[in-house]
Amino acid sequence: MDFQLKSMRLADAARTAAPALLVLVADGFEPGEDAVSGLIARAQAGGDFKTEAGALLSTYGAAGLATARVVLAGLGDGAAAKVRKAVLAGMAALKGQPTRSLTVCFAQPADDAAVRAATLAAGEAGYVYRTTKGRVRDNAKKDEPRLTEVVIGLPDARPVRAAFDRAVGVAAGVELAREWANRPPNYATPTLLGEAALALAKLPGIRCEALGPRDIAKLGMGAFQAVAQGSRQEARFIVLRYDGAAKSDAPVVLVGKGITFDTGGISLKPAPEMDEMKFDMSGAASVLGVFRALAHLQPALNVVGLIPACENMPDGGAVKPGDVVTSMSGQTIEILNTDAEGRLVLCDALTYAERFKPRAVIDIATLTGACVIALGGVRHGLFASDSALGDALMAAGDQALDPAWRMPLDDEYAESLKTNFADVANVGGRPAGAVTAAKFLQRFTSAFAWAHLDIAGTAWKGGAAKGATGRPVCLLTQYLLDQAGPAKATRRSASQAKKSDKGAPAKRKRG
């Protein structure tokens, strides 16, 4: 998506011959003499349009407007959450229209938060998955036009340009995360996921290495290997680096669960909706998305991304319930349920993270159905061993409109993980399943401040809207920007970011 920011009053919008125009109108609107103001005033006077958040009025061929398709959308008090609601609703009303370009115009001045919300919502609504869709072969039909350009207009764009540029970078990250999470499992194998990460190393400030099975074995990642051994697809351990600060600055480490397809292994899942288990690498996809955003934004901090990527399959070599494996940390694990595999690949990645002497480690995983029951698809489950880290992530989620909810980590929850045959079992009972999963991971995090985001309910939507959401790229990027030092002297524009294809060379896979 190509985003542009322009200073645009309603009189300018009236003269703009855009394919489609979405006008955002907040409470207290005072009409001017232009055609758009006249349209709004007439619609309000007739009771056909109100400025409450999400209210819409669609028109075609209004007098005095160069644009034929116009949608008026109410913003209420203009808060960021209401701007997001209005843009999503307005673009839904335009869905299916033959347009490749859209102008989103604020009728009144808007602040940084409102512009960020409008930009990100436009990116979200404009995304369409196409990778595995065939082209229309009937010559009488044409491919559906794809929205490729969004112009954000407001009376004076200068004060909000930095916020807009930040939003463009985050939107690119969200789009990348959605794209890879949406891909079918045969188009998003561990090898292909590694190649996607290596491609990011062409961007400024990014380095990447994709380790293969021999390297994973040499590292002693026995828990990770146990999950991978049932698949014909080779595992990959992906290490991404963003270097935006001095080498002496401790990095933030992001660990993304990369189960590219999860059958449950020998503890086989039921057949209905098993296709949705392609989304089990949404944590990994979010790490890729964050690094895409970092390459655009160039914040002054260091970030490491770790992705243990493999399939969880049930062939004759697969790990069995009752097997005991040795993790990279040396702790032994009794695998009581092979469908609790995400914590097994994450625990070895968390141990690997120690070598970076990190300031904080955050793992992101579609980990438990229990978290879906607890929080649904609204908030991520957030667990944190460090109060300051937990508070910072909560604040970042609220600011980014990508909220989380703090969950407990009382030691009593770990009681159900005790076993007679190993240091720890990989599952407890049904009660508090999201918490006991987090308590399992906590055993491998004593060397650093740690937080865990369970995104099982928020990473994708089911039903008619089935698809990846790209969450929590917005939360994570906001957190990282909050932790960054003073911004670099120059900030690249969206067009410059698209043209940038030089950077540290990618290291090829080994093993």
C-alpha positions as CSV (number, residue, x, y, z in Angstrom):
1,M,0.0,0.0,0.0
2,D,1.3,3.4,-0.9
3,F,0.3,6.1,1.6
4,Q,0.5,9.8,1.1
5,L,-0.1,12.7,3.5
6,K,-1.4,16.0,2.2
7,S,-2.6,19.3,3.6
8,M,-6.2,19.3,2.3
9,R,-9.1,21.5,3.3
10,L,-12.6,20.5,2.4
11,A,-12.6,23.0,-0.5
12,D,-9.5,21.1,-1.8
13,A,-11.2,17.8,-1.3
14,A,-14.2,19.0,-3.4
15,R,-11.9,19.8,-6.3
16,T,-9.9,16.5,-6.0
17,A,-10.8,14.0,-8.7
18,A,-10.1,11.0,-6.6
19,P,-11.8,7.7,-7.5
20,A,-13.4,7.7,-4.0
21,L,-13.5,10.1,-1.1
22,L,-14.0,9.3,2.6
23,V,-14.7,12.4,4.7
24,L,-14.3,12.1,8.5
25,V,-16.5,14.5,10.4
26,A,-16.2,15.0,14.2
27,D,-18.6,16.6,16.6
28,G,-18.9,20.4,16.4
29,F,-18.4,20.5,12.7
30,E,-18.9,24.1,11.3
31,P,-19.5,24.1,7.5
32,G,-17.7,26.4,5.2
33,E,-18.7,27.6,1.7
34,D,-17.3,24.6,-0.2
35,A,-19.3,21.8,-1.8
36,V,-18.3,19.1,0.8
37,S,-19.3,21.3,3.7
38,G,-22.6,22.0,1.9
39,L,-23.2,18.2,1.5
40,I,-22.5,17.6,5.2
41,A,-24.7,20.5,6.3
42,R,-27.7,19.4,4.1
43,A,-27.3,15.8,5.3
44,Q,-27.3,16.9,9.0
45,A,-30.2,19.2,8.5
46,G,-32.2,16.4,6.9
47,G,-31.4,14.0,9.7
48,D,-29.6,11.6,7.2
49,F,-26.1,12.0,8.8
50,K,-24.9,12.3,12.4
51,T,-21.4,12.7,13.6
52,E,-21.5,9.9,16.1
53,A,-18.7,7.4,15.7
54,G,-19.3,5.0,12.9
55,A,-22.3,6.8,11.4
56,L,-22.2,6.7,7.6
57,L,-23.8,8.3,4.6
58,S,-22.9,7.1,1.1
59,T,-23.5,9.4,-1.9
60,Y,-22.9,9.3,-5.7
61,G,-22.5,12.2,-8.0
62,A,-23.1,15.0,-5.5
63,A,-23.3,18.4,-7.0
64,G,-20.1,20.4,-7.0
65,L,-17.7,17.5,-6.2
66,A,-15.1,16.3,-8.6
67,T,-15.3,12.8,-6.9
68,A,-18.4,10.8,-7.7
69,R,-18.2,8.2,-4.8
70,V,-18.3,10.0,-1.5
71,V,-18.8,8.5,2.0
72,L,-19.3,10.7,5.1
73,A,-18.3,9.0,8.3
74,G,-18.8,10.3,11.9
75,L,-16.0,10.5,14.4
76,G,-17.8,11.4,17.6
77,D,-15.2,13.3,19.7
78,G,-12.4,12.4,17.4
79,A,-10.6,10.0,19.7
80,A,-8.2,7.5,18.0
81,A,-10.4,4.5,18.7
82,K,-13.4,6.3,17.1
83,V,-11.3,7.3,14.1
84,R,-10.3,3.7,13.6
85,K,-14.0,2.6,13.8
86,A,-15.0,5.3,11.3
87,V,-12.4,4.5,8.7
88,L,-13.1,0.7,8.9
89,A,-16.8,1.3,8.5
90,G,-16.3,3.8,5.7
91,M,-14.0,1.6,3.7
92,A,-16.4,-1.4,4.2
93,A,-19.0,0.8,2.6
94,L,-16.7,1.3,-0.4
95,K,-15.8,-2.4,-0.6
96,G,-16.2,-3.8,-4.0
97,Q,-16.1,-0.4,-5.7
98,P,-13.7,-0.3,-8.8
99,T,-11.1,1.9,-7.2
100,R,-7.3,1.7,-6.8
101,S,-7.0,5.0,-4.9
102,L,-8.8,6.4,-1.9
103,T,-8.6,9.9,-0.3
104,V,-9.4,9.9,3.4
105,C,-10.0,13.5,4.4
106,F,-10.5,14.9,8.0
107,A,-13.0,17.7,7.9
108,Q,-11.4,19.3,11.0
109,P,-7.8,19.4,12.4
110,A,-6.6,16.1,13.8
111,D,-3.9,15.1,16.2
112,D,-1.1,12.5,16.0
113,A,-3.2,9.7,17.5
114,A,-6.0,10.3,15.1
115,V,-3.8,10.3,12.0
116,R,-2.0,7.1,13.1
117,A,-5.4,5.4,13.7
118,A,-6.7,6.5,10.3
119,T,-3.6,5.3,8.5
120,L,-3.4,1.9,10.2
121,A,-7.2,1.4,9.8
122,A,-6.9,2.2,6.1
123,G,-4.1,-0.3,5.7
124,E,-6.1,-3.0,7.6
125,A,-9.2,-2.5,5.5
126,G,-7.3,-2.3,2.2
127,Y,-5.4,-5.5,2.7
128,V,-6.5,-8.4,0.4
129,Y,-4.9,-11.8,0.4
130,R,-4.1,-12.9,-3.2
131,T,-1.0,-15.1,-3.1
132,T,-2.7,-18.4,-3.9
133,K,-5.7,-17.1,-5.8
134,G,-5.7,-17.9,-9.5
135,R,-6.4,-15.2,-12.1
136,V,-9.7,-15.0,-13.8
137,R,-9.5,-16.8,-17.1
138,D,-12.8,-15.6,-18.6
139,N,-11.9,-12.8,-21.0
140,A,-15.3,-11.2,-20.4
141,K,-14.2,-10.6,-16.8
142,K,-11.4,-8.5,-15.3
143,D,-9.4,-9.0,-12.1
144,E,-11.0,-7.2,-9.2
145,P,-9.2,-3.8,-8.8
146,R,-6.9,-3.6,-5.8
147,L,-6.7,-0.6,-3.6
148,T,-3.0,0.4,-3.9
149,E,-3.0,4.1,-2.8
150,V,-4.4,5.9,0.2
151,V,-4.1,9.7,0.6
152,I,-4.6,11.0,4.1
153,G,-5.7,14.7,4.0
154,L,-6.3,17.2,6.8
155,P,-6.3,21.0,7.0
156,D,-2.6,21.2,8.0
157,A,-0.5,18.1,7.6
158,R,2.8,19.5,8.9
159,P,2.4,18.9,12.6
160,V,1.4,15.2,12.2
161,R,4.0,14.2,9.5
162,A,6.2,12.3,11.9
163,A,3.2,10.4,13.4
164,F,2.0,9.6,9.9
165,D,5.4,8.2,8.9
166,R,5.5,6.1,12.0
167,A,2.1,4.7,11.1
168,V,3.2,3.9,7.5
169,G,6.0,1.8,8.9
170,V,3.8,0.0,11.3
171,A,1.2,-0.6,8.6
172,A,3.9,-2.3,6.4
173,G,4.8,-4.6,9.3
174,V,1.2,-5.5,10.0
175,E,0.6,-6.3,6.3
176,L,3.7,-8.5,6.2
177,A,2.6,-10.4,9.3
178,R,-0.9,-10.9,7.9
179,E,0.4,-12.1,4.6
180,W,2.7,-14.8,6.1
181,A,0.1,-16.0,8.6
182,N,-2.5,-16.2,5.9
183,R,-0.5,-18.4,3.6
184,P,-1.4,-22.1,3.3
185,P,1.0,-24.3,5.2
186,N,2.6,-25.6,1.9
187,Y,3.3,-22.0,1.0
188,A,4.7,-21.2,4.5
189,T,7.0,-24.1,5.4
190,P,9.8,-23.5,7.9
191,T,12.2,-23.2,4.9
192,L,10.0,-20.6,3.2
193,L,9.6,-18.7,6.5
194,G,13.4,-18.7,6.8
195,E,13.7,-17.3,3.3
196,A,11.2,-14.5,4.2
197,A,13.3,-13.6,7.1
198,L,16.5,-13.6,5.0
199,A,14.8,-11.3,2.5
200,L,14.3,-8.7,5.3
201,A,18.1,-8.6,5.6
202,K,18.1,-6.6,2.4
203,L,16.5,-3.7,4.3
204,P,18.6,-1.1,6.3
205,G,19.9,-2.2,9.6
206,I,18.6,-5.8,9.5
207,R,20.8,-9.0,9.7
208,C,19.5,-12.5,9.5
209,E,20.7,-16.1,9.9
210,A,18.5,-19.2,9.3
211,L,20.0,-22.2,11.1
212,G,19.2,-25.7,9.9
213,P,18.7,-29.1,11.8
214,R,22.5,-29.8,12.3
215,D,22.9,-26.4,14.0
216,I,19.8,-26.9,16.1
217,A,21.2,-30.3,17.2
218,K,24.6,-28.8,18.1
219,L,22.9,-26.2,20.2
220,G,21.3,-29.0,22.2
221,M,17.7,-27.8,21.6
222,G,16.2,-31.2,22.5
223,A,12.7,-29.8,23.1
224,F,12.6,-28.0,19.7
225,Q,13.9,-31.1,18.0
226,A,11.3,-33.3,19.6
227,V,8.5,-31.3,18.0
228,A,10.2,-31.2,14.6
229,Q,11.1,-34.9,14.4
230,G,7.7,-36.0,13.1
231,S,7.8,-33.9,10.0
232,R,9.5,-34.3,6.6
233,Q,9.9,-30.5,6.5
234,E,13.3,-29.4,7.9
235,A,13.2,-27.2,11.0
236,R,14.7,-23.7,10.9
237,F,15.9,-21.6,13.8
238,I,15.8,-18.0,12.6
239,V,17.9,-15.2,14.2
240,L,17.1,-11.6,13.2
241,R,19.1,-8.6,14.3
242,Y,18.2,-4.9,14.1
243,D,21.1,-2.7,15.1
244,G,20.0,0.8,15.8
245,A,22.1,1.6,18.8
246,A,25.6,1.1,20.1
247,K,26.8,-2.5,20.3
248,S,27.1,-2.1,24.1
249,D,23.3,-1.4,24.4
250,A,21.5,-4.5,25.6
251,P,18.8,-5.6,23.1
252,V,15.2,-6.4,23.4
253,V,14.6,-9.9,22.3
254,L,11.4,-11.0,20.6
255,V,10.7,-14.7,20.4
256,G,7.9,-15.8,18.0
257,K,6.3,-19.3,18.0
258,G,6.8,-20.6,14.4
259,I,4.7,-23.8,14.2
260,T,3.9,-23.6,10.5
261,F,1.3,-26.3,10.8
262,D,0.0,-28.0,13.9
263,T,-1.8,-31.3,13.6
264,G,-1.3,-31.9,17.4
265,G,1.1,-34.6,16.6
266,I,0.3,-38.1,18.1
267,S,-2.2,-36.2,20.3
268,L,-4.1,-35.5,17.1
269,K,-6.5,-32.6,16.9
270,P,-10.1,-33.0,15.7
271,A,-10.6,-32.6,12.0
272,P,-13.0,-29.6,12.1
273,E,-11.2,-26.3,11.7
274,M,-7.8,-28.0,11.7
275,D,-7.0,-25.9,8.6
276,E,-6.8,-22.9,10.9
277,M,-3.7,-24.4,12.4
278,K,-1.8,-22.7,9.6
279,F,-2.1,-19.6,11.9
280,D,0.0,-21.3,14.6
281,M,3.0,-19.4,13.3
282,S,1.3,-16.0,13.9
283,G,3.8,-15.2,16.7
284,A,6.6,-15.8,14.2
285,A,4.8,-13.7,11.6
286,S,4.4,-10.8,14.1
287,V,8.2,-10.9,14.6
288,L,8.8,-10.6,10.9
289,G,6.3,-7.7,10.8
290,V,8.0,-5.9,13.6
291,F,11.4,-6.1,11.8
292,R,9.8,-4.8,8.7
293,A,8.5,-1.8,10.7
294,L,11.9,-1.3,12.3
295,A,13.6,-1.1,8.9
296,H,11.3,1.7,8.0
297,L,11.4,3.6,11.3
298,Q,15.1,3.2,12.2
299,P,14.6,3.7,16.0
300,A,17.7,4.0,18.2
301,L,17.7,0.6,19.9
302,N,18.9,-2.9,19.3
303,V,16.4,-5.7,18.8
304,V,16.8,-9.5,18.3
305,G,14.2,-11.7,16.8
306,L,14.2,-15.5,17.4
307,I,11.9,-17.8,15.5
308,P,11.9,-21.6,16.1
309,A,10.1,-22.8,13.0
310,C,8.8,-26.4,12.4
311,E,5.7,-28.4,11.8
312,N,4.0,-30.6,14.4
313,M,3.2,-33.8,12.5
314,P,2.2,-37.4,13.6
315,D,4.4,-39.7,11.5
316,G,6.2,-42.9,12.8
317,G,9.1,-40.9,14.1
318,A,7.1,-38.3,16.0
319,V,7.5,-37.8,19.7
320,K,5.1,-39.8,21.8
321,P,3.1,-39.0,25.0
322,G,5.2,-40.1,27.8
323,D,8.6,-39.4,26.1
324,V,11.1,-37.4,28.1
325,V,13.3,-34.9,26.3
326,T,16.2,-32.7,27.4
327,S,15.9,-29.0,26.7
328,M,18.7,-26.6,25.8
329,S,18.7,-25.5,29.5
330,G,19.4,-29.0,30.7
331,Q,15.9,-29.3,32.2
332,T,14.1,-32.5,31.3
333,I,10.5,-32.4,30.1
334,E,7.9,-35.2,30.2
335,I,5.7,-34.7,27.1
336,L,2.3,-35.7,28.3
337,N,0.5,-34.1,25.3
338,T,2.2,-33.6,22.0
339,D,-0.4,-30.9,21.2
340,A,1.3,-28.7,23.8
341,E,4.2,-28.2,21.4
342,G,4.5,-24.4,21.3
343,R,6.0,-24.2,24.8
344,L,8.5,-26.9,23.8
345,V,9.9,-24.9,20.9
346,L,9.7,-21.6,22.8
347,C,11.6,-22.9,25.9
348,D,14.7,-23.6,23.9
349,A,14.5,-20.3,22.1
350,L,14.2,-18.5,25.5
351,T,17.3,-20.3,26.7
352,Y,19.1,-19.2,23.5
353,A,18.1,-15.6,24.2
354,E,20.3,-15.5,27.3
355,R,23.4,-15.2,25.2
356,F,22.4,-11.6,24.1
357,K,22.3,-10.4,27.7
358,P,19.0,-8.8,26.9
359,R,17.3,-5.9,28.7
360,A,14.0,-7.7,28.2
361,V,12.6,-10.8,26.4
362,I,9.1,-11.0,25.1
363,D,7.7,-14.2,23.5
364,I,4.6,-14.1,21.3
365,A,2.6,-17.3,20.7
366,T,-0.8,-18.7,19.8
367,L,-0.3,-20.9,22.8
368,T,-3.5,-21.9,24.4
369,G,-7.2,-22.4,23.7
370,A,-7.7,-21.5,27.4
371,C,-6.7,-17.9,26.6
372,V,-9.3,-17.8,23.9
373,I,-12.0,-18.8,26.4
374,A,-10.7,-16.3,29.0
375,L,-10.3,-13.2,26.8
376,G,-11.8,-13.9,23.4
377,G,-10.5,-11.9,20.4
378,V,-10.3,-8.5,22.1
379,R,-7.2,-8.5,24.3
380,H,-4.0,-10.5,24.3
381,G,-3.1,-12.5,27.4
382,L,-0.1,-10.8,29.0
383,F,2.1,-12.5,31.6
384,A,5.2,-10.7,33.0
385,S,7.8,-11.6,35.5
386,D,8.9,-8.0,35.7
387,S,6.3,-5.4,36.8
388,A,7.9,-2.5,34.8
389,L,8.0,-4.6,31.7
390,G,4.4,-5.6,32.1
391,D,3.2,-2.1,32.7
392,A,5.1,-0.8,29.7
393,L,3.5,-3.4,27.4
394,M,0.1,-2.7,28.8
395,A,0.6,1.0,28.1
396,A,1.9,0.4,24.6
397,G,-1.1,-1.8,23.8
398,D,-3.5,0.8,25.0
399,Q,-1.8,3.6,23.0
400,A,-1.5,1.4,19.9
401,L,-5.2,0.3,20.1
402,D,-3.8,-3.2,20.3
403,P,-4.7,-4.0,24.0
404,A,-3.6,-6.8,26.3
405,W,-4.8,-7.9,29.7
406,R,-2.5,-8.8,32.6
407,M,-2.8,-12.4,33.8
408,P,-1.4,-13.9,37.0
409,L,1.8,-15.9,37.6
410,D,1.3,-17.1,41.1
411,D,3.7,-20.0,42.0
412,E,0.8,-22.2,43.1
413,Y,-0.2,-22.5,39.4
414,A,3.0,-24.5,38.7
415,E,2.0,-27.3,41.0
416,S,0.1,-29.1,38.3
417,L,3.3,-29.3,36.1
418,K,5.1,-31.6,38.6
419,T,5.8,-35.1,37.4
420,N,7.6,-38.2,38.8
421,F,9.6,-38.8,35.6
422,A,11.2,-35.5,34.7
423,D,12.0,-32.0,36.0
424,V,8.7,-30.7,34.6
425,A,5.7,-31.9,32.6
426,N,4.7,-30.0,29.5
427,V,1.0,-29.7,30.5
428,G,-1.0,-29.5,33.7
429,G,-4.7,-30.1,34.0
430,R,-7.5,-28.2,32.3
431,P,-8.0,-25.5,34.9
432,A,-6.1,-22.2,34.2
433,G,-4.5,-23.7,31.1
434,A,-3.1,-20.3,29.8
435,V,-1.5,-19.7,33.2
436,T,0.1,-23.1,33.6
437,A,1.5,-22.8,30.0
438,A,3.1,-19.4,31.0
439,K,4.4,-21.0,34.3
440,F,6.1,-23.7,32.1
441,L,7.8,-21.0,30.0
442,Q,8.8,-19.0,33.1
443,R,11.1,-21.8,34.2
444,F,13.4,-20.9,31.3
445,T,13.6,-17.1,32.0
446,S,15.4,-16.6,35.3
447,A,18.3,-14.8,33.6
448,F,16.2,-11.8,32.3
449,A,13.1,-9.7,32.5
450,W,10.4,-11.7,30.6
451,A,6.9,-11.3,29.3
452,H,4.7,-13.7,27.4
453,L,1.9,-12.7,25.0
454,D,-0.7,-15.4,24.4
455,I,-2.3,-14.3,21.1
456,A,-4.4,-17.4,20.4
457,G,-7.6,-15.4,20.5
458,T,-6.3,-12.3,18.8
459,A,-4.0,-13.5,16.0
460,W,-6.8,-14.5,13.6
461,K,-10.5,-14.3,12.9
462,G,-12.8,-17.2,12.0
463,G,-16.0,-17.5,10.1
464,A,-16.7,-15.3,7.1
465,A,-13.9,-12.9,8.1
466,K,-11.4,-15.8,8.4
467,G,-7.8,-14.5,8.2
468,A,-4.9,-13.1,10.1
469,T,-5.1,-9.9,12.0
470,G,-1.4,-8.9,12.2
471,R,-1.7,-8.4,15.9
472,P,0.3,-7.7,18.0
473,V,2.7,-5.9,15.6
474,C,1.2,-2.5,16.7
475,L,1.7,-3.2,20.4
476,L,5.2,-4.5,20.0
477,T,6.3,-1.7,17.7
478,Q,4.9,0.9,20.1
479,Y,6.7,-0.7,23.0
480,L,10.0,-0.7,21.1
481,L,9.6,2.9,20.1
482,D,8.9,3.8,23.7
483,Q,12.2,2.1,24.7
484,A,14.3,3.7,22.0
485,G,16.8,6.5,22.5
486,P,16.7,9.8,20.7
487,A,15.5,9.5,17.1
488,K,18.0,9.4,14.3
489,A,18.7,12.7,12.5
490,T,16.9,11.7,9.3
491,R,13.6,9.8,8.9
492,R,12.9,8.3,5.6
493,S,9.6,8.8,3.8
494,A,7.3,6.0,2.8
495,S,8.5,6.2,-0.8
496,Q,12.1,6.1,0.2
497,A,11.4,3.0,2.4
498,K,9.9,1.2,-0.5
499,K,12.9,1.9,-2.7
500,S,15.4,0.9,-0.1
501,D,16.8,-2.6,-0.9
502,K,20.3,-2.3,0.4
503,G,21.5,-3.4,3.7
504,A,23.6,-6.0,5.5
505,P,23.9,-9.1,3.4
506,A,21.8,-12.1,4.4
507,K,23.5,-15.2,5.7
508,R,22.3,-18.3,4.0
509,K,20.9,-21.3,5.9
510,R,23.2,-23.9,7.4
511,G,22.6,-27.4,8.5
